[in-house]
Amino acid sequence: MRVVDLDQAVRAVREHCGSLASPRVVTSGNFASPVTLLGPLLAELPAARLHALNAQPDLPLHEGVVPETCFVGPGFRRHPRLSYVPCRLSMVPRLFHGPLAPDVVVVHTTLARNGKVSLGLEVNVLPAAVEAARARGALVVAQLNPRMPWTFGDAELAIDEVDLGVEVDAPMAAHVAATPGDDARLIGSRVAAEIGDGATLQAGIGEVPDATVAGVLERRGLRVWTEMFSDGVLTLEKAGALDRGTPVRTSFVFGSHELYDWVDDNPRVRMLRTETTNAPAEIAQQPAMTSINTALQVDLFDQANASRIGARIHSGFGGQTDFTVGASHSPGGRAFMALRSWHPKADVSTIVPLVDEPVTSFQHGAVVTEQGVAWMWGRDEREQARNLIEHAAHPAVRDDLWEEARGLGLA
């Protein structure tokens, strides 16, 4: 790795991409995007495809940039030039060695030490992108930030895997969690009641996961195997709920600065590449793997739509299918689908007769709403429909759902 100033890095990227009509730039997503470096870099490319997972609103997108992703974040959502590539998160790394080969990879790392840098908070699909870049002679550029926490595992990258580094002292973006509302607390408490000592958690972000964590603080020997975690894991650590002999394993992290301080140089936090964290076979090996996901809709056949609103893509598969399948195969594992029975913004039921949109996942262990727990696993389709109507659906739509169920042969 050669450390250069910002202008030199921009010039090198421009020269490398000079003969390419629309080079693909793969970069860190979520709350770890190297925005300071990306801005002037993209400004020098008249046309480019910018690939980032769960992009946040601070990414610089001039008129020639096509935002490309397999999971749509708020920075790309509703963008008129959005290029959405449907793919399970566990399989995204394969795309970089095939149809989505990178021309430039821009990562956000720590400063170098002992011949390495650390990808810090965002490992995810980046190791595969770097490997694909090295294999095809593409350029790898790092924003070297002294404020990026040093994390271990697949986060550590040899400096000879990076062509250019630019030192940028910039604060890390933090996420402030909202206080769970009454419905979220009730849903979380219902899920928490089903989690015993020694379980392995997929601990995501949001009101329901946070409320679930609040309900398991008295458990002991809990483990974490997840694609991402936020401050809920730190809450479990403080409560003594985690198994101290097992690393906390994840692919990316975002949350408070207190959380970042905890993960910094912490050998108990093991950052793994997405191909590992999201591999259903690996997930299935975790004891009592408990997956908690959410959706926009669940229908009477236990099919979940978590990706689309009407014809518009809202997010994508993400890791939902990976963890639903993996947890279902785990010894003592279960896949929970947790959501409100009534969508507050759209003012409609989230339990519907039949989803109109592409299915994100199905065959969950149970569907949980503030109304109750509708058990799915091992029930025939009529009992599944009955459980959804009686225990998960909002009372205002139960009669209509029974009528629709009869039309579908489920009653």
The 8 nearest C-alpha neighbors of each residue, nearest first, counted from 0:
[[1, 162, 161, 163, 158, 159, 2, 164],
 [0, 2, 163, 164, 162, 3, 161, 165],
 [1, 3, 164, 163, 165, 0, 4, 166],
 [4, 2, 165, 7, 164, 1, 8, 5],
 [3, 5, 7, 6, 165, 8, 2, 166],
 [4, 6, 8, 7, 165, 9, 3, 36],
 [7, 5, 9, 8, 4, 10, 3, 39],
 [8, 6, 10, 4, 9, 5, 3, 11],
 [9, 7, 11, 5, 10, 6, 12, 3],
 [10, 8, 40, 6, 12, 11, 7, 13],
 [9, 11, 13, 7, 8, 12, 6, 14],
 [12, 10, 8, 14, 9, 13, 15, 7],
 [13, 11, 15, 9, 14, 10, 16, 8],
 [12, 14, 10, 16, 11, 15, 17, 9],
 [15, 13, 17, 11, 12, 16, 10, 18],
 [14, 16, 12, 13, 17, 11, 138, 18],
 [17, 15, 13, 19, 14, 18, 12, 22],
 [16, 18, 14, 19, 15, 13, 20, 12],
 [19, 17, 16, 20, 15, 14, 22, 21],
 [20, 18, 16, 21, 17, 22, 15, 102],
 [19, 21, 22, 18, 46, 47, 17, 16],
 [22, 20, 47, 46, 19, 48, 23, 45],
 [23, 21, 47, 19, 102, 48, 20, 24],
 [22, 24, 48, 101, 102, 47, 49, 25],
 [23, 25, 103, 49, 104, 48, 50, 101],
 [26, 24, 50, 104, 49, 101, 51, 105],
 [27, 25, 105, 51, 106, 104, 50, 28],
 [26, 28, 32, 106, 31, 51, 107, 121],
 [29, 27, 52, 51, 32, 54, 31, 53],
 [28, 30, 53, 54, 31, 55, 52, 32],
 [31, 29, 172, 32, 28, 253, 55, 173],
 [32, 30, 29, 28, 27, 121, 33, 107],
 [31, 33, 27, 28, 34, 30, 107, 29],
 [34, 32, 107, 35, 36, 142, 37, 31],
 [33, 35, 37, 36, 32, 38, 58, 57],
 [36, 34, 33, 37, 38, 167, 39, 169],
 [35, 37, 34, 38, 33, 39, 40, 142],
 [38, 36, 34, 40, 35, 39, 41, 33],
 [39, 37, 40, 59, 41, 36, 35, 34],
 [38, 40, 42, 41, 37, 36, 43, 9],
 [41, 39, 37, 9, 42, 38, 43, 36],
 [42, 40, 44, 43, 39, 38, 37, 47],
 [41, 43, 39, 40, 44, 38, 45, 61],
 [44, 42, 41, 40, 45, 13, 39, 9],
 [43, 45, 41, 46, 42, 47, 13, 40],
 [46, 44, 63, 43, 47, 42, 64, 41],
 [47, 45, 63, 21, 44, 64, 20, 48],
 [48, 46, 21, 64, 22, 23, 65, 49],
 [47, 49, 23, 65, 64, 66, 24, 22],
 [50, 48, 24, 66, 67, 25, 23, 65],
 [49, 51, 67, 25, 68, 24, 26, 66],
 [52, 50, 28, 26, 68, 54, 27, 25],
 [51, 53, 28, 70, 54, 68, 29, 69],
 [72, 54, 52, 29, 71, 70, 28, 55],
 [55, 53, 72, 74, 28, 52, 29, 51],
 [54, 56, 74, 73, 57, 72, 29, 53],
 [74, 57, 55, 58, 73, 54, 75, 72],
 [56, 58, 55, 59, 74, 34, 54, 32],
 [57, 59, 56, 34, 60, 55, 74, 54],
 [60, 58, 38, 57, 61, 37, 34, 41],
 [61, 59, 64, 58, 62, 66, 63, 65],
 [60, 62, 63, 64, 59, 42, 41, 45],
 [63, 61, 64, 60, 65, 46, 45, 80],
 [62, 64, 46, 61, 45, 47, 65, 60],
 [65, 63, 47, 46, 60, 61, 48, 62],
 [64, 66, 48, 80, 49, 67, 47, 81],
 [65, 67, 49, 81, 48, 82, 64, 50],
 [68, 66, 50, 82, 49, 83, 81, 65],
 [67, 69, 83, 50, 70, 51, 52, 84],
 [68, 70, 84, 85, 83, 86, 52, 315],
 [71, 69, 315, 314, 52, 68, 53, 317],
 [72, 70, 314, 53, 76, 75, 68, 315],
 [53, 71, 73, 54, 74, 75, 76, 55],
 [74, 72, 76, 55, 75, 56, 54, 71],
 [56, 73, 75, 55, 54, 72, 76, 58],
 [76, 74, 78, 73, 72, 71, 54, 77],
 [75, 77, 73, 78, 71, 74, 72, 313],
 [78, 76, 79, 75, 81, 311, 312, 313],
 [77, 79, 81, 75, 76, 80, 66, 74],
 [80, 78, 81, 77, 76, 75, 82, 65],
 [81, 79, 78, 65, 82, 66, 64, 77],
 [82, 80, 66, 78, 79, 67, 83, 65],
 [81, 83, 67, 66, 80, 84, 68, 65],
 [84, 82, 68, 69, 67, 81, 85, 71],
 [83, 85, 69, 68, 86, 82, 67, 70],
 [86, 84, 69, 83, 315, 316, 87, 70],
 [87, 85, 69, 88, 84, 91, 316, 90],
 [88, 86, 89, 316, 90, 317, 318, 91],
 [87, 89, 317, 91, 318, 90, 86, 277],
 [90, 88, 277, 274, 87, 273, 278, 91],
 [89, 91, 88, 87, 92, 93, 86, 274],
 [90, 92, 88, 94, 93, 89, 86, 87],
 [93, 91, 127, 94, 90, 124, 95, 128],
 [94, 92, 91, 95, 96, 90, 97, 127],
 [93, 95, 97, 99, 91, 96, 92, 98],
 [96, 94, 100, 99, 97, 93, 92, 128],
 [95, 97, 94, 93, 131, 100, 99, 98],
 [96, 98, 94, 95, 100, 99, 93, 131],
 [97, 99, 94, 100, 95, 96, 93, 101],
 [100, 98, 95, 94, 97, 101, 96, 23],
 [99, 101, 95, 96, 97, 98, 102, 131],
 [102, 100, 23, 103, 132, 24, 25, 99],
 [101, 103, 137, 23, 22, 24, 138, 132],
 [104, 102, 138, 24, 101, 137, 139, 25],
 [103, 105, 139, 25, 24, 26, 140, 138],
 [106, 104, 26, 140, 141, 139, 25, 103],
 [107, 105, 141, 27, 26, 142, 108, 140],
 [106, 108, 142, 33, 141, 118, 143, 32],
 [109, 107, 118, 143, 117, 142, 144, 119],
 [110, 108, 144, 147, 143, 117, 116, 145],
 [109, 111, 143, 145, 144, 116, 108, 112],
 [112, 110, 116, 115, 109, 114, 113, 158],
 [111, 113, 115, 114, 116, 110, 109, 117],
 [114, 112, 115, 111, 116, 157, 158, 110],
 [113, 115, 112, 158, 157, 111, 116, 159],
 [116, 114, 157, 158, 111, 156, 112, 113],
 [115, 117, 111, 156, 109, 155, 110, 108],
 [118, 116, 155, 119, 154, 109, 108, 149],
 [119, 117, 108, 154, 122, 121, 107, 120],
 [120, 118, 150, 149, 117, 148, 121, 147],
 [119, 121, 252, 251, 118, 122, 31, 148],
 [120, 122, 251, 119, 123, 118, 31, 252],
 [123, 121, 250, 154, 125, 251, 118, 272],
 [122, 124, 273, 250, 272, 125, 121, 251],
 [125, 123, 92, 273, 127, 126, 272, 122],
 [124, 126, 128, 127, 123, 122, 129, 27],
 [127, 125, 129, 128, 124, 130, 272, 122],
 [126, 128, 130, 92, 125, 129, 124, 131],
 [129, 127, 125, 131, 126, 130, 95, 132],
 [128, 130, 132, 126, 127, 131, 125, 133],
 [131, 129, 127, 133, 132, 128, 126, 134],
 [130, 132, 128, 134, 129, 96, 133, 95],
 [133, 131, 137, 129, 130, 135, 134, 101],
 [132, 134, 130, 136, 131, 135, 137, 129],
 [133, 135, 131, 132, 136, 130, 137, 129],
 [136, 134, 132, 133, 137, 131, 102, 100],
 [137, 135, 133, 134, 132, 138, 102, 131],
 [136, 138, 132, 102, 135, 103, 133, 139],
 [137, 139, 103, 104, 102, 132, 162, 140],
 [140, 138, 104, 161, 162, 103, 105, 163],
 [139, 141, 163, 105, 164, 162, 161, 104],
 [142, 140, 164, 106, 107, 105, 143, 165],
 [141, 143, 107, 165, 164, 108, 166, 33],
 [144, 142, 166, 110, 108, 109, 165, 141],
 [143, 145, 109, 167, 168, 146, 147, 110],
 [144, 146, 147, 109, 110, 168, 143, 167],
 [147, 145, 144, 148, 170, 171, 168, 169],
 [146, 148, 109, 144, 145, 119, 108, 149],
 [149, 147, 263, 119, 146, 150, 259, 109],
 [150, 148, 263, 119, 264, 117, 109, 147],
 [151, 149, 119, 264, 263, 154, 117, 148],
 [150, 152, 154, 269, 155, 270, 153, 266],
 [153, 151, 270, 154, 269, 271, 155, 150],
 [152, 154, 271, 155, 270, 272, 151, 122],
 [155, 153, 118, 117, 152, 151, 122, 270],
 [156, 154, 117, 153, 116, 151, 152, 118],
 [155, 157, 116, 115, 117, 158, 154, 160],
 [158, 156, 115, 159, 160, 114, 116, 155],
 [157, 159, 115, 160, 0, 161, 114, 156],
 [158, 160, 161, 157, 0, 162, 114, 115],
 [161, 159, 158, 157, 162, 156, 0, 133],
 [162, 160, 0, 139, 159, 158, 163, 140],
 [163, 161, 0, 139, 140, 1, 138, 160],
 [164, 162, 140, 1, 0, 2, 161, 141],
 [163, 165, 2, 141, 140, 142, 1, 3],
 [164, 166, 142, 3, 143, 4, 2, 5],
 [165, 167, 143, 144, 142, 164, 168, 4],
 [168, 166, 144, 143, 169, 142, 165, 35],
 [167, 169, 144, 145, 166, 146, 170, 143],
 [168, 170, 167, 171, 144, 146, 35, 145],
 [171, 169, 172, 146, 168, 147, 144, 173],
 [172, 170, 173, 169, 146, 147, 31, 30],
 [171, 173, 30, 170, 174, 31, 253, 254],
 [174, 172, 255, 254, 171, 256, 175, 253],
 [173, 175, 254, 255, 176, 253, 172, 30],
 [174, 176, 255, 177, 254, 173, 230, 178],
 [177, 175, 174, 178, 205, 254, 206, 230],
 [176, 178, 179, 175, 206, 205, 180, 209],
 [177, 179, 180, 176, 206, 209, 210, 205],
 [180, 178, 206, 183, 184, 177, 210, 181],
 [179, 181, 183, 182, 184, 178, 206, 177],
 [180, 182, 184, 183, 185, 179, 186, 369],
 [183, 181, 185, 184, 369, 180, 186, 339],
 [182, 184, 207, 186, 180, 185, 181, 179],
 [185, 183, 187, 210, 181, 182, 186, 179],
 [184, 186, 188, 182, 187, 183, 369, 181],
 [187, 185, 369, 183, 189, 368, 188, 184],
 [188, 186, 211, 210, 184, 190, 207, 185],
 [187, 189, 191, 185, 186, 190, 214, 211],
 [190, 188, 186, 192, 187, 191, 185, 193],
 [189, 191, 187, 192, 193, 188, 211, 186],
 [192, 190, 188, 211, 194, 214, 193, 189],
 [191, 193, 189, 190, 194, 188, 214, 195],
 [192, 194, 191, 190, 195, 189, 188, 289],
 [195, 193, 191, 192, 198, 190, 196, 215],
 [194, 196, 198, 197, 193, 218, 192, 215],
 [195, 197, 219, 218, 198, 220, 221, 194],
 [196, 198, 220, 221, 195, 219, 199, 222],
 [199, 197, 287, 221, 196, 195, 288, 222],
 [200, 198, 222, 288, 223, 287, 221, 289],
 [201, 199, 223, 289, 202, 224, 288, 222],
 [200, 202, 225, 290, 224, 289, 203, 223],
 [203, 201, 200, 228, 225, 208, 204, 223],
 [204, 202, 228, 208, 227, 201, 205, 229],
 [203, 205, 208, 229, 228, 202, 209, 206],
 [206, 204, 208, 207, 209, 203, 176, 177],
 [205, 207, 179, 209, 208, 183, 210, 177],
 [206, 208, 183, 210, 187, 209, 205, 211],
 [209, 207, 211, 210, 205, 206, 204, 203],
 [210, 208, 212, 206, 207, 211, 231, 205],
 [209, 211, 187, 207, 213, 184, 208, 212],
 [212, 210, 187, 208, 214, 191, 213, 209],
 [211, 213, 209, 214, 215, 210, 231, 208],
 [212, 214, 210, 211, 215, 216, 209, 187],
 [213, 215, 211, 191, 212, 188, 216, 210],
 [216, 214, 218, 212, 217, 213, 191, 211],
 [215, 217, 218, 240, 238, 214, 213, 235],
 [218, 216, 215, 240, 219, 238, 214, 239],
 [219, 217, 196, 215, 240, 216, 195, 220],
 [218, 220, 240, 196, 221, 241, 197, 217],
 [219, 221, 242, 197, 241, 196, 240, 222],
 [222, 220, 241, 197, 198, 242, 219, 199],
 [223, 221, 199, 241, 242, 200, 198, 220],
 [222, 224, 200, 247, 199, 248, 225, 201],
 [225, 223, 248, 201, 200, 249, 199, 247],
 [224, 226, 201, 249, 227, 202, 223, 276],
 [225, 227, 250, 249, 276, 277, 251, 273],
 [228, 226, 251, 249, 225, 252, 250, 203],
 [229, 227, 252, 203, 202, 204, 232, 253],
 [228, 230, 254, 253, 231, 252, 204, 232],
 [231, 229, 233, 232, 254, 258, 234, 255],
 [232, 230, 234, 233, 229, 209, 212, 235],
 [233, 231, 235, 234, 230, 236, 229, 228],
 [232, 234, 236, 230, 235, 231, 237, 258],
 [233, 235, 231, 237, 232, 236, 238, 230],
 [236, 234, 232, 238, 240, 233, 237, 216],
 [235, 237, 233, 239, 234, 238, 241, 240],
 [236, 238, 234, 239, 235, 233, 240, 232],
 [239, 237, 235, 236, 240, 216, 234, 217],
 [240, 238, 236, 237, 241, 235, 219, 216],
 [239, 241, 219, 235, 238, 218, 216, 221],
 [242, 240, 221, 220, 236, 239, 222, 243],
 [241, 243, 220, 221, 244, 245, 222, 240],
 [242, 244, 245, 241, 246, 220, 267, 239],
 [243, 245, 242, 246, 267, 241, 220, 222],
 [244, 246, 243, 242, 247, 222, 267, 241],
 [247, 245, 267, 268, 248, 269, 244, 243],
 [246, 248, 268, 223, 269, 267, 245, 224],
 [249, 247, 269, 224, 246, 270, 223, 268],
 [248, 250, 225, 226, 270, 227, 251, 271],
 [249, 251, 123, 226, 271, 270, 122, 227],
 [252, 250, 121, 227, 120, 122, 249, 123],
 [253, 251, 120, 228, 227, 229, 121, 254],
 [254, 252, 229, 30, 174, 173, 228, 120],
 [253, 255, 174, 229, 173, 230, 258, 175],
 [256, 254, 258, 173, 257, 174, 175, 259],
 [255, 257, 259, 258, 260, 173, 254, 171],
 [256, 258, 260, 255, 259, 261, 254, 230],
 [257, 259, 261, 255, 256, 260, 230, 254],
 [260, 258, 256, 262, 261, 257, 263, 148],
 [259, 261, 257, 263, 258, 262, 256, 148],
 [262, 260, 258, 259, 263, 257, 265, 233],
 [261, 263, 265, 259, 260, 264, 268, 258],
 [262, 264, 148, 149, 260, 265, 261, 150],
 [265, 263, 149, 150, 262, 266, 148, 151],
 [264, 266, 262, 263, 267, 268, 261, 150],
 [267, 265, 268, 264, 151, 269, 150, 246],
 [268, 266, 246, 265, 247, 269, 245, 243],
 [269, 267, 247, 266, 246, 265, 248, 262],
 [270, 268, 248, 152, 151, 247, 246, 267],
 [269, 271, 152, 249, 250, 153, 154, 248],
 [272, 270, 250, 153, 249, 152, 276, 269],
 [271, 273, 123, 274, 275, 250, 122, 153],
 [272, 274, 123, 276, 275, 277, 124, 89],
 [273, 275, 89, 272, 278, 277, 276, 90],
 [276, 274, 273, 278, 277, 272, 271, 281],
 [277, 275, 273, 226, 278, 274, 271, 225],
 [278, 276, 89, 275, 273, 321, 274, 279],
 [277, 279, 281, 275, 280, 274, 89, 276],
 [280, 278, 325, 282, 321, 281, 283, 277],
 [279, 281, 283, 278, 282, 325, 284, 328],
 [282, 280, 278, 284, 283, 279, 275, 276],
 [281, 283, 325, 279, 284, 280, 285, 278],
 [282, 284, 329, 325, 328, 280, 281, 285],
 [285, 283, 281, 282, 329, 286, 280, 330],
 [284, 286, 283, 288, 282, 329, 287, 199],
 [287, 285, 288, 330, 199, 198, 329, 284],
 [288, 286, 332, 331, 198, 330, 199, 289],
 [287, 289, 332, 199, 326, 286, 285, 329],
 [290, 288, 200, 333, 332, 199, 334, 326],
 [289, 291, 334, 201, 335, 326, 322, 200],
 [292, 290, 335, 336, 334, 201, 289, 337],
 [293, 291, 336, 337, 335, 290, 319, 294],
 [292, 294, 337, 336, 338, 291, 305, 295],
 [295, 293, 305, 296, 304, 303, 338, 297],
 [294, 296, 305, 304, 349, 297, 293, 303],
 [297, 295, 349, 304, 294, 303, 350, 298],
 [298, 296, 303, 350, 302, 301, 351, 349],
 [297, 299, 351, 353, 352, 301, 300, 302],
 [298, 300, 384, 352, 301, 353, 351, 387],
 [299, 301, 298, 302, 384, 380, 383, 353],
 [302, 300, 298, 299, 361, 297, 362, 303],
 [303, 301, 361, 298, 297, 300, 360, 358],
 [304, 302, 297, 360, 296, 359, 358, 361],
 [305, 303, 358, 359, 296, 306, 295, 294],
 [306, 304, 294, 295, 359, 303, 307, 296],
 [305, 307, 315, 314, 313, 304, 312, 316],
 [308, 306, 312, 313, 311, 309, 305, 356],
 [309, 307, 311, 310, 313, 312, 306, 356],
 [308, 310, 311, 307, 356, 312, 355, 313],
 [309, 311, 308, 307, 312, 356, 313, 355],
 [312, 310, 308, 309, 307, 313, 77, 306],
 [311, 313, 307, 314, 306, 308, 310, 315],
 [314, 312, 307, 306, 311, 308, 71, 76],
 [313, 315, 71, 306, 70, 312, 72, 307],
 [316, 314, 306, 70, 317, 71, 69, 313],
 [315, 317, 87, 359, 319, 318, 306, 86],
 [318, 316, 88, 315, 319, 87, 70, 320],
 [317, 319, 321, 88, 320, 322, 316, 87],
 [318, 320, 322, 321, 317, 323, 316, 292],
 [319, 321, 323, 360, 322, 318, 324, 359],
 [322, 320, 318, 279, 319, 324, 323, 277],
 [323, 321, 325, 324, 319, 320, 326, 318],
 [322, 324, 320, 334, 326, 325, 321, 319],
 [325, 323, 327, 322, 321, 326, 320, 279],
 [324, 326, 279, 283, 282, 322, 328, 327],
 [327, 325, 329, 288, 332, 328, 333, 323],
 [326, 328, 324, 333, 325, 329, 332, 334],
 [329, 327, 283, 325, 326, 324, 330, 332],
 [328, 330, 283, 332, 326, 327, 288, 284],
 [331, 329, 332, 287, 286, 328, 283, 288],
 [332, 330, 287, 329, 286, 333, 288, 328],
 [333, 331, 287, 288, 329, 326, 330, 289],
 [332, 334, 289, 327, 326, 364, 335, 288],
 [333, 335, 290, 364, 323, 363, 326, 327],
 [336, 334, 291, 365, 364, 290, 366, 337],
 [335, 337, 366, 292, 293, 291, 367, 365],
 [338, 336, 367, 293, 366, 368, 292, 335],
 [339, 337, 368, 293, 340, 367, 294, 336],
 [340, 338, 368, 341, 369, 342, 182, 349],
 [339, 341, 349, 393, 392, 368, 348, 338],
 [340, 342, 348, 339, 349, 347, 343, 393],
 [341, 343, 346, 347, 345, 344, 349, 348],
 [342, 344, 346, 345, 341, 347, 339, 348],
 [345, 343, 346, 342, 347, 341, 348, 349],
 [344, 346, 347, 342, 343, 341, 348, 349],
 [347, 345, 343, 342, 344, 341, 348, 349],
 [348, 346, 342, 345, 341, 349, 343, 344],
 [347, 349, 341, 350, 340, 342, 351, 393],
 [348, 350, 296, 340, 341, 342, 351, 297],
 [351, 349, 297, 348, 298, 392, 296, 340],
 [350, 352, 298, 353, 349, 297, 354, 299],
 [353, 351, 298, 299, 403, 400, 404, 354],
 [352, 354, 298, 351, 355, 299, 300, 297],
 [355, 353, 356, 298, 351, 352, 304, 296],
 [356, 354, 353, 357, 309, 358, 304, 351],
 [355, 357, 354, 358, 307, 304, 309, 310],
 [358, 356, 359, 304, 355, 307, 354, 306],
 [357, 359, 304, 303, 360, 302, 356, 361],
 [358, 360, 304, 303, 305, 316, 357, 306],
 [361, 359, 303, 320, 358, 302, 319, 304],
 [360, 362, 302, 363, 301, 303, 359, 358],
 [363, 361, 301, 364, 376, 302, 375, 360],
 [364, 362, 334, 365, 361, 335, 375, 336],
 [363, 365, 376, 334, 375, 333, 335, 374],
 [366, 364, 374, 375, 335, 363, 373, 336],
 [365, 367, 336, 373, 337, 335, 372, 374],
 [368, 366, 372, 337, 371, 336, 373, 391],
 [369, 367, 339, 370, 338, 391, 186, 371],
 [368, 370, 186, 185, 182, 371, 339, 340],
 [371, 369, 368, 391, 390, 392, 393, 340],
 [370, 372, 390, 391, 368, 369, 367, 373],
 [373, 371, 367, 390, 366, 374, 391, 365],
 [372, 374, 386, 366, 387, 390, 365, 391],
 [375, 373, 365, 372, 376, 364, 366, 386],
 [374, 376, 365, 364, 383, 378, 363, 377],
 [377, 375, 364, 378, 374, 363, 365, 362],
 [376, 378, 375, 379, 374, 364, 383, 380],
 [379, 377, 376, 375, 382, 383, 380, 374],
 [378, 380, 382, 381, 383, 377, 375, 376],
 [379, 381, 383, 382, 384, 378, 300, 409],
 [380, 382, 409, 384, 383, 379, 385, 410],
 [381, 383, 385, 384, 379, 380, 378, 386],
 [382, 384, 380, 386, 375, 381, 385, 378],
 [385, 383, 299, 387, 381, 382, 386, 380],
 [384, 386, 382, 388, 383, 387, 389, 381],
 [387, 385, 373, 383, 389, 390, 384, 388],
 [386, 388, 391, 384, 373, 385, 390, 389],
 [387, 389, 392, 385, 386, 397, 390, 391],
 [388, 390, 386, 387, 385, 391, 392, 397],
 [389, 391, 371, 373, 386, 387, 372, 370],
 [392, 390, 387, 370, 368, 371, 373, 388],
 [393, 391, 388, 340, 350, 387, 390, 394],
 [392, 394, 340, 395, 396, 341, 397, 391],
 [395, 393, 397, 396, 392, 398, 389, 388],
 [394, 396, 393, 397, 398, 392, 399, 348],
 [397, 395, 399, 394, 398, 393, 400, 392],
 [396, 398, 400, 394, 399, 388, 395, 401],
 [399, 397, 401, 400, 396, 402, 395, 394],
 [398, 400, 402, 396, 397, 401, 403, 395],
 [399, 401, 403, 397, 402, 398, 404, 396],
 [402, 400, 404, 398, 403, 399, 397, 405],
 [401, 403, 399, 405, 400, 404, 398, 406],
 [404, 402, 400, 406, 405, 401, 352, 399],
 [405, 403, 401, 409, 407, 406, 402, 410],
 [404, 406, 410, 408, 402, 407, 403, 409],
 [405, 407, 403, 404, 408, 402, 409, 410],
 [408, 406, 404, 405, 409, 403, 410, 352],
 [407, 409, 405, 406, 410, 404, 381, 403],
 [410, 408, 381, 404, 407, 405, 384, 380],
 [409, 405, 404, 408, 381, 401, 385, 407]]
